[in-house]
Amino acid sequence: VWNKHFFGKEASNANPVNYKNSVNTQYGESSGLEEFCEKAQMLNLEVMKGMYEAWNDKMWNDAAGLLIWMSHPAYPSFVWQTYDYYYDPTGAYWGAKKACEPLHIQWNASNNNIKVINTTAEDLKGAIAKATIYDLNGKEVPAYGQTKQVDVAASNIAEAFSLNFNPFNLAYGKKAVASSSTGASKSASMVTDGGAGSRWESAYSDPQWIYIDLGKEEKIEKVILKWEAACAKKYELQVSNDAQEWKTVYANKDGRGGTEQIELKPVTARYVKLAGISRATQFGYSLFEFEIYGEKPKEIEELTPLHFIKLELTDAKGNLISENFYWRNGVRDLDYTLLNTLPEVALSCRLVDKSMSDGKINIAVKNNSETVAFANRVRLVNKATQKRILPIIMSDNYVTLMPGEEKVITMEATPELLKGGVSVLVKQYGKAEKNKLDIAD
């Protein structure tokens, strides 16, 4: 059974080896099966949320909907499954649930846009979209956050703002001009949008060029070129103050692609050009990002490589209507292994209210430490039988709490399952699960 369903050599399109490699690469090698399962849920949450949010991002302009095949198969599985054999919601469930909120705020990992999604039949007016950025230690870094008022029509989307995770890059958001492009989706502006998933692509011929207008003369000390596979074999970097007369400041006759960091003798210029002489492939020149650096401003604090994005959407009266959370590595895409260095925090759990006869319990989980409590999983166990209480409906799970933050989680189960009382178990990511609260029936 396991051989043919997801984790065997005959598991067909499940790609179990690729799945395991993804978990190990992104979250680190596991010492045992339980640790692997925990890390797998982080991957599942990200991927499932990402698929639905990708549809949100292009609402009605790309597809009419999203259909997930075998999202609840009748046997234990890692891949796609939204709840398991025992009716326990998986990371994939929580990712889908979050992305499918009727009113939703989300981050586009490709271009760093923050969008508000409204799938209801009523216009949303006067809402406030807020992004707060925290470093790995849970410290807010205000220079990277933003807040903006936004209106969203019924069954529509609206962009609130774009996050700039690299304020030292002089080219970010600046005008880019190219000799050619293969379409609007691969235009010159893609190299200055700060997104790793968008790119400029030139016509399939030599020579080609692209330049950045910095808006004013700047002191330039370094250029970073992030190539797609279709890179330049030979190219030059040139500078100018009028976009007419150009001076060559660097030449590469054996380009290998990838990410090139080019240190320059400091030069002052307004325009910086990449002049492609010959291509390394049959395709055009293809560049993800064209970054330009001078002296780093002292007043801007640098982020830790791994950091967190917390999004909040409030209505015109200040009521929270959507929140979202992401983890991001700005140095190495999809490398989240630094999460394994987070210390154990002091978590507490208190009863907010209960109605055991109706099967309803509300609890509040709080981070009483000065560091991040990442992806806390909450489970209920019957005190009398010591069995998991399943199935159960919960408002949230795998909840991350910043220092001092508290979150209320609502739970509902068949009343008979609560007889004898319940224990609330909380597991911080990478740490041992602990009994945090006993509730009598």
C-alpha atoms as one frame of an Amber mdcrd trajectory, in Angstrom:
protein
   0.000   0.000   0.000   2.738   2.472   0.972   4.710   1.555  -2.144   1.899
   2.576  -4.464   0.544   5.485  -2.444   2.945   8.409  -2.141   6.106   7.016
  -0.528   7.307   4.108  -2.622   9.094   3.485  -5.915   5.759   2.914  -7.664
   4.129   6.043  -6.221   3.952   7.587  -9.682   3.549  11.381  -9.713   3.826
  11.804  -5.929   7.618  12.212  -6.281   8.382  11.018  -2.720  12.127  11.524
  -3.131  11.636  15.135  -4.216   9.216  15.699  -1.354  11.647  14.356   1.215
  14.483  16.403  -0.277  12.341  19.552  -0.127  11.609  19.043   3.563  15.244
  18.268   4.363  16.638  21.137   2.308  14.230  23.804   3.461  13.858  22.850
   7.126  16.902  20.679   7.796  17.582  16.962   8.132  15.473  15.223  10.751
  16.711  12.914  13.500  13.551  10.823  13.387  10.129  10.330  11.867   8.257
  12.600  14.291  10.603  15.519  13.568  10.233  14.922   9.817   6.428  14.896
  10.132   6.494  18.218  11.988   8.681  19.867   9.360   6.559  18.376   6.584
   3.521  20.212   7.956   5.351  23.535   7.541   6.036  22.680   3.902   2.431
  21.543   3.363   1.036  24.718   4.930   3.217  26.941   2.740   2.511  25.111
  -0.501  -1.248  24.767  -0.093  -1.665  28.375   1.021   0.552  29.472  -1.850
  -1.588  27.735  -4.478  -4.798  29.385  -3.330  -3.132  32.756  -2.851  -1.697
  32.527  -6.369  -5.258  32.255  -7.658  -6.283  35.187  -5.449  -3.461  37.282
  -6.861  -4.875  37.020 -10.396  -8.532  36.682  -9.509 -10.595  35.902 -12.668
  -7.636  36.805 -14.927  -5.944  33.410 -14.913  -8.490  30.749 -13.977 -12.057
  30.502 -12.691 -11.092  28.380  -9.711  -8.743  25.817  -8.208  -9.352  22.082
  -7.933  -7.161  19.954  -5.667  -7.082  16.248  -6.465  -7.230  13.768  -3.567
  -7.125  16.383  -0.825  -8.628  13.920   1.669  -7.695  10.326   0.735  -8.764
   7.523   3.037  -5.248   6.447   4.006  -2.375   8.200   5.825  -0.430  10.522
   3.551   1.852  13.531   3.487   1.084  14.895   0.038  -1.968  17.118  -0.651
  -3.955  15.711   2.268  -5.923  18.381   4.176  -6.868  16.089   7.049  -5.491
  12.704   7.928  -6.897   9.222   8.481  -7.907  10.171  12.038  -9.633  13.432
  10.971  -6.753  15.567  12.238  -6.386  18.748  10.104  -2.904  18.936   8.587
  -0.697  21.888   7.718  -2.238  21.845   4.238  -5.684  22.376   5.760  -4.560
  25.409   7.742  -2.869  26.871   4.672  -5.990  26.458   2.535  -8.255  27.776
   5.293  -6.196  30.942   5.675  -5.924  31.639   1.942  -9.646  31.149   1.381
 -10.861  33.775   3.860 -13.662  35.857   2.278 -11.712  38.995   3.226  -8.010
  38.260   3.075  -4.630  40.012   3.103  -1.651  38.315   1.473   1.976  38.645
   0.368   3.287  37.789  -3.107   6.681  36.150  -2.612   7.587  36.814  -6.247
   7.307  40.625  -6.291   6.660  41.449  -2.593   3.251  43.012  -3.311   0.722
  43.123  -0.496  -2.812  42.622  -1.795  -6.244  42.599  -0.207  -8.719  40.022
  -1.525 -12.495  40.487  -1.344 -14.530  37.461  -2.435 -17.731  38.774  -0.834
 -20.658  40.489  -2.569 -20.055  43.790  -0.767 -17.452  46.507  -1.328 -14.812
  46.943   1.359 -14.168  50.627   2.020 -11.759  52.411   4.335  -9.851  49.281
   5.359  -6.282  49.536   6.685  -3.608  47.134   5.459  -0.562  46.800   7.697
   2.688  44.848   7.341   5.000  44.428  10.336   8.441  42.902   9.812  10.264
  41.064  12.605  13.797  39.723  12.699  14.593  36.151  13.725  14.663  37.179
  17.387  11.157  38.651  17.283  12.278  42.277  17.247  10.196  44.582  15.064
  12.235  46.400  12.406  10.059  49.446  11.580  12.025  50.571   8.498  10.640
  47.616   6.503   6.967  47.777   7.523   4.167  49.750   5.887   0.561  50.786
   6.521  -1.948  52.049   3.972  -5.681  52.633   3.560  -7.276  50.494   0.843
 -10.687  50.055  -0.813 -11.610  46.772  -2.498 -14.655  46.290  -4.714 -16.846
  43.210  -4.292 -15.371  40.054  -5.830 -12.132  41.842  -6.604  -8.574  42.508
  -5.468  -6.543  45.624  -4.693  -2.825  46.170  -4.232  -2.061  48.029  -1.000
   1.718  48.460  -1.345   4.979  46.646  -2.051   7.505  45.712   0.607  11.126
  46.673   0.049  13.362  44.170   1.803  16.473  45.730   0.319  16.433  49.493
   0.957  20.158  49.649   0.221  19.532  48.787  -3.443  19.600  52.100  -5.344
  17.884  50.516  -8.354  14.742  49.358  -6.521  11.630  50.809  -8.129  13.640
  52.945 -10.528  12.975  53.290 -14.266  14.554  50.640 -16.482  14.966  50.911
 -20.262  15.898  48.018 -22.555  16.722  47.507 -26.218  13.939  44.905 -26.453
  11.722  42.523 -24.475   9.608  39.481 -25.293   6.414  40.835 -23.764   4.832
  42.876 -20.990   5.387  40.107 -18.438   9.120  40.183 -19.181   9.609  43.922
 -19.563  12.611  45.951 -18.406  10.823  47.051 -15.214  10.988  43.501 -13.873
  14.682  43.882 -12.960  13.947  46.640 -10.429  10.816  45.236  -8.742  12.722
  43.434  -5.985  11.054  40.122  -6.843  12.912  36.882  -7.392  10.134  35.416
  -9.539   9.944  38.071 -12.268  12.496  38.746 -15.015  13.402  40.744 -18.087
  13.962  38.802 -21.276  15.394  40.335 -24.428  14.905  39.375 -28.062  16.837
  36.309 -29.190  19.681  38.207 -30.865  22.932  40.076 -30.169  23.669  42.708
 -29.028  21.087  43.763 -26.410  21.164  46.183 -23.496  19.281  47.380 -20.447
  19.968  50.391 -18.246  18.705  51.799 -14.944  17.922  55.470 -14.389  18.724
  56.177 -10.725  16.942  59.547 -10.944  20.013  61.486  -9.854  23.753  61.034
  -9.682  24.732  58.445  -7.077  28.002  57.022  -5.808  28.151  53.430  -7.076
  30.362  50.783  -5.497  28.770  47.441  -6.388  26.418  45.836  -8.917  24.626
  42.511  -8.424  23.232  40.682 -11.450  20.807  37.818 -10.829  20.653  35.817
 -14.049  18.141  33.273 -15.212  19.630  30.266 -17.057  19.720  32.342 -20.268
  22.631  34.558 -19.248  25.303  36.593 -21.026  28.549  35.036 -22.194  30.139
  38.442 -22.823  28.932  41.759 -21.461  30.039  45.128 -20.122  28.831  47.398
 -17.354  28.731  51.046 -18.386  27.841  54.309 -16.623  26.650  57.688 -17.840
  25.206  60.985 -16.624  23.119  61.684 -19.734  22.283  58.214 -21.163  24.130
  59.243 -24.336  27.845  58.986 -23.606  28.772  55.756 -21.839  31.926  54.725
 -20.006  32.802  51.036 -19.485  33.659  50.255 -15.848  33.616  46.448 -15.997
  33.844  43.730 -18.646  33.185  39.984 -18.432  34.239  37.755 -21.334  33.309
  34.442 -19.711  29.935  34.866 -18.023  28.624  31.860 -16.075  25.255  33.211
 -14.948  23.839  32.700 -11.472  24.238  35.607  -9.076  27.193  37.837  -9.879
  28.462  40.338  -7.320  30.662  42.894  -9.048  32.758  45.221  -6.913  33.538
  48.493  -8.713  36.015  51.258  -8.142  33.645  53.940  -6.720  32.137  55.986
  -9.525  29.427  58.662  -9.605  26.724  58.318 -12.250  22.965  58.538 -12.844
  22.627  55.730 -15.394  24.034  52.191 -15.203  23.882  49.939 -18.265  24.331
  46.239 -18.830  25.524  45.940 -22.435  25.154  42.356 -23.638  27.647  41.457
 -26.363  26.983  37.747 -26.809  24.540  35.267 -25.270  25.417  32.030 -23.499
  22.314  30.273 -24.902  20.062  30.408 -27.941  17.555  32.437 -25.950  17.591
  36.130 -25.114  19.336  37.747 -22.161  17.256  36.922 -19.082  17.780  38.809
 -15.832  15.813  38.514 -12.586  17.298  41.525 -10.820  19.745  44.350 -11.634
  20.839  45.717  -8.254  23.051  48.756  -7.694  24.720  49.699  -4.412  26.576
  52.636  -2.934  27.319  53.440   0.680  24.813  51.932   3.110  22.711  54.501
   5.001  23.539  54.229   8.695  19.986  54.982   9.810  18.532  51.798   8.253
  18.860  48.585  10.254  19.675  45.394   8.372  17.362  42.401   8.692  18.499
  38.982   9.828  18.635  36.587   6.828  15.525  34.780   8.098  12.712  37.107
   9.153   8.953  37.197   9.567   6.101  39.071   7.872   2.942  39.708   9.856
  -0.004  41.141   7.914  -3.150  42.658   9.430  -6.297  43.977   7.757  -8.705
  46.071   9.816 -12.004  47.599   8.788 -12.873  51.305   8.943 -13.813  50.893
  12.624 -10.510  49.269  13.546 -11.828  45.708  13.827  -9.404  42.984  12.733
 -10.884  41.148   9.740  -7.841  39.255   8.436  -4.317  38.451   9.525  -1.603
  36.431   7.849   1.923  35.290   8.625   4.986  34.272   6.593   8.625  33.352
   7.132  11.201  34.460   4.560  14.923  34.112   3.895  16.221  37.174   2.051
  19.650  35.674   1.395  18.895  32.083   0.383  15.433  31.412  -1.031  13.497
  28.655   0.749  16.189  28.098   3.395  14.361  28.041   6.725  16.904  26.013
   8.698  17.533  28.951  11.048  14.133  28.182  12.560  15.874  25.262  14.248
  17.982  27.734  16.269  15.003  29.368  17.984  15.085  28.897  21.764  12.256
  27.367  23.747   9.906  30.032  25.082   7.634  30.288  28.099   4.160  29.552
  26.741   1.037  29.780  28.859  -2.522  28.751  28.155  -5.684  29.995  29.855
  -9.368  29.175  29.550 -11.370  32.065  28.100 -14.775  30.377  28.296 -16.396
  27.003  27.741 -19.727  25.310  27.121 -18.938  21.622  27.438 -22.581  20.658
  26.859 -22.337  22.359  23.457 -18.833  21.067  22.812 -17.321  24.565  22.667
 -14.078  25.746  24.279 -12.157  29.008  23.830  -8.568  29.197  25.037  -5.824
  31.824  24.838  -2.186  30.904  24.176   0.429  33.488  25.164   4.145  33.921
  24.530   5.638  35.167  27.804   9.205  35.363  26.466  11.241  37.934  24.562
  11.817  35.689  21.541   9.616  34.143  18.838   7.340  31.188  19.571   7.108
  29.664  16.086   4.334  27.427  14.717   2.742  26.324  17.990   0.476  23.317
  17.473  -2.493  22.863  19.818  -4.105  19.484  20.478  -6.896  18.345  22.798
  -6.736  15.035  24.680  -9.545  13.479  26.746  -8.295  13.274  30.361 -10.231
  10.101  31.094  -9.333   8.084  27.990  -6.054   9.846  27.044  -7.216   9.743
  23.423  -7.053  12.612  20.950 -10.308  14.518  20.565 -11.060  14.133  16.866
 -12.741  15.269  14.734 -12.532  18.834  15.994 -13.177  22.247  14.448 -10.607
  24.905  15.377 -10.218  28.532  14.369  -6.459  28.274  13.887  -3.379  26.158
  14.525   0.395  26.178  13.989   0.203  29.689  15.426   3.301  31.886  15.679
   3.410  34.335  18.576   5.715  37.318  18.854   7.090  38.344  22.284   4.200
  39.097  24.640   1.549  38.211  22.043  -1.583  36.263  22.945  -4.021  34.574
  20.578  -7.489  33.159  21.259  -8.301  29.828  19.614 -11.866  28.558  19.416
 -12.585  24.827  19.369 -15.701  22.757  18.862 -16.205  18.989  19.131 -18.983
  16.485  19.766 -19.913  16.976  23.474 -19.527  13.248  24.210 -15.834  13.477
  23.318 -15.283  16.063  26.076 -16.768  13.984  28.899 -14.212  13.453  31.651
 -12.498  16.744  30.888  -9.739  17.658  28.458  -6.053  18.511  28.483  -4.686
  21.201  26.165  -1.323  20.169  24.693   0.864  22.794  23.038   3.966  22.050
  20.969   6.352  24.803  19.934   8.157  24.046  16.657  11.216  21.913  17.333
  10.436  21.507  21.044   8.691  18.892  23.162   4.910  18.922  23.470   3.648
  19.959  26.915   0.355  19.875  28.801  -0.488  23.559  29.318  -4.040  23.414
  30.650  -6.563  20.992  32.164 -10.272  21.751  31.728 -12.922  19.926  33.763
 -16.167  18.869  32.129
